[in-house]
Amino acid sequence: MNLLYQCYLCNSPGGFLCEPCAHALLNEKCRKVTQGKCSTDSLLSPHCYTDRIGQIIQVAKQDNRLRAAWALAKYTEHFSRQALGQDAWDLILPVPSRWRSLRSRGFHLPRLLASAIAKSCMGRALSFIECYFILYSPFRLTLPQKYLLPAERLSNAENAFFCLPISLRDKSVLIVDDVISTGSTLANVVAKVREHHPARLEAFCLAHSHRHVSVPSRYDQSTRTT
């Protein structure tokens, strides 16, 4: 069935992202960790948003292309088998989506990525609690971050989330997002999850912007940097 579609990157048959291009992307990864206000134990972001992976993310989110989102999830599954295969978390939590965005797109990319990581690392699907543990507050009006300046993003995401009343004490948690830009959304999500006292809190973002500063991490061994 994949033969019905051309690869977005090379136009060869084999699905939206063909196997050769997927392997090429694995070799392009820079596996950087961002330094800022996110307050996680570690934050892995394997690609730069200005690279080819960013093109596919844009197609998925801006053009509402489900096939592009599936291709990104499949790629994340391959990447996590290679880079995260020895890790395990009690909970894998996708950064939430606004209901309006979910209605217009028909899918939630961070949840697809989180499901791919759970499948590759632990061989299971996301639970209902994982899918809906973090939500946007219905009592806090927020705007889409992509339309705001960096300073406006910080205030826009402040107090924008709430979590289910479930204890995470002594739990290991991974928070998943598709792109980190200013880090304001992730920082506020992390702050909310921290209130539930997890033993270990890490984050994965498929791509990051160039404005971030890279620092060494436990994932950053024997890899190139940009």
N, C-alpha and C positions, 0 to 999 in steps of 0.2 A: 504493500500500500504506500510505503514511503516513496516508491518510484514515481508516483503521480506528481510529486512536488520537486522543485529545484532548490538546491541549497542557496540560502540567501547570500552567502559570502563568495561562492565560486560558480554558482549557476549550474552545477552538475546535478544529475538526478540522485535522489537518496534521502529526501526529507528536507525540512527547513534548515537543518544543520547537519551536513553529511559527516560521516565518521572521520575522514581525513582532516576536515576543518576542525572538528572537535578535538582531535589529537593535537593539531597545531595550536589551538587555544590553550591546551594544557601546558604546552611548552612555552607559551608567551606569558604565563602568569608571573606576577612579581611578588605576590604573597606578602603584602605589607600590612603593618599594624598601625593604626592611627593613634595619635597622641592628642588628648584633649580632655573634654569634660564628661566623657562617657562613663568613667568609673567602673569599667568591667575589669575582671581579672586578666583577660586578653581579648583582643578584637582582631579577627582574621578577615582581611579583604584581599582576595587573590588577584583582582584585575583593576586596571585603571579605566575609568569611565570613558576616556577619550580613545581607548583602544577598540578593537573590533567587537568585543563583547558588549560595549556600550551601544553600538549600533543596533544590536539585536534587542537590547533592553528598551531602547527608544521605540522600535517597531512594536514590541509587545505592549508597552504602556501608552504610547501616543496614538498608535493606529489600532489599538484593541485587537491585536492579532493573537488568537489563542495558540496557534501553531508555534509562534515564536516563544510564547510562555512555556509551552511543553518542551521545546528544544532547550531552553535555559534550565528547566528542571532536570531534564535528562543529563545535560552537561554537568550540573551541580552534583548529580548522583555519581557520575564518573569521578569528578574532582574529589568529593568527600571520601570515596573508596580509597583514593590514592593518598590524600593528605590527612583525613580524619578517621580512618578506619580503625585505629586503636583507641579512639575516644568513645565515651558513652556518657549520656546525660539522662537524668531522671525525667526531665521535661525539656522539650524543644518548642519554643514559643515564637510564632511569627509576629512581627510588628503589625498592629491592626490596620485595617483599611476603613476609610470613610464609607458609609453605606451608599452614598451617591456615586462614588468611584466604582464600588463593587457592582452596582446596578448597571452603570454605563459600560464597563468592560466585560462583565460576566465572569471574571476570575480575579483572584487575589494572588499576585506574583510571590510575595514573601511566604504565603502559605504553601504554594507549590514547591518553593525551594526548601522550606522546612520539612515538607513531606519527603522530598528526595533525600535529604540528609538522614532523616529517621529510617528510611528504607535501607540506605546503604550502610549506615553505621550499626543499626540495631535490628534491622529486618522487620520493622513493624510500621503501621500507619500512625498518623497523629491521632491522639484521642480527642474527644469532644472538649475536655478541659484545656488541652493544649491549644486548640483552635480558637477558643473564646475566653482564655484566661485574661488577656489584655484587650481592652476595648476603648474606643473613644467615648468620652463622657457625653451623655445626652444633654447635660446642663452647661456645656462649655462650647460656644460657637468658635470654630476654627476654619481657616482658609487653607486651600491647597498650598503646600510649601513651595511648589515650583514657581509660583507667581510672586514670591516675596523676596526681599533683600535679606542678606545674612542676619542683620540685627533684628529684622522683623520676624524671621523664622524662630529665633530664640524665644521671643515673647509669645508667638503664636502657639508654640507647642507646650508652653508652660501650663501645668495642671490640666492638660488636655486628655489624660488617660485615667482609667480606673481599672482595678484588678478584682477578680472574684475573691471572696473571703475564704481563701484556702491557704493553709500554712505551707511554706516552702522550706521550713527549717530543716537543715541537714540535707537538703536536696541540691543536686547539681543541675544548672539551668543553662541552656543555650538560647539566645535571642537571635532571630534571623530577619534580615532585611535585604532588599535588592541593591540599593545604592545608598551610600553615605556621602553627604555633601558637607553641610555645616556641622552635622552631628547632633543638632538640637533635638530632633525627634527621638533618636536613639538614647540620648542622655536623659530625656524625661521618661521614657519607657523604663530605662534601667533604674532610675530613681524610685519609680513606683514598685518595681519588682523587688528592689532592695528592702522595702518596708516589710516584706514577707520573710526576710532573714534566710536566704539561700546560703548553703555552704560554699558553693562555687557558682560564679556568674560570668559567662563568656558570651561573645557575640560573633556572628558571621554576617558579613555584607559582601555580596558577590562583586561589587565594584565600588571604587572610591574616586573622588575628584582629586586633581593634582594639588589642591591647596593644602592637603594634609601633610604632616611631618611623619616620616616612618621611623619606627623604633624597633629594636630587635625583639623577637618573640620566640617562644618554644616551637613555633611552626616554621621559623625562618632559616632553617639550616640548609646549606648547600643549594640556595636558590639565587637567581640574579635579582638585581634591583633596577628600577627605572631611574 
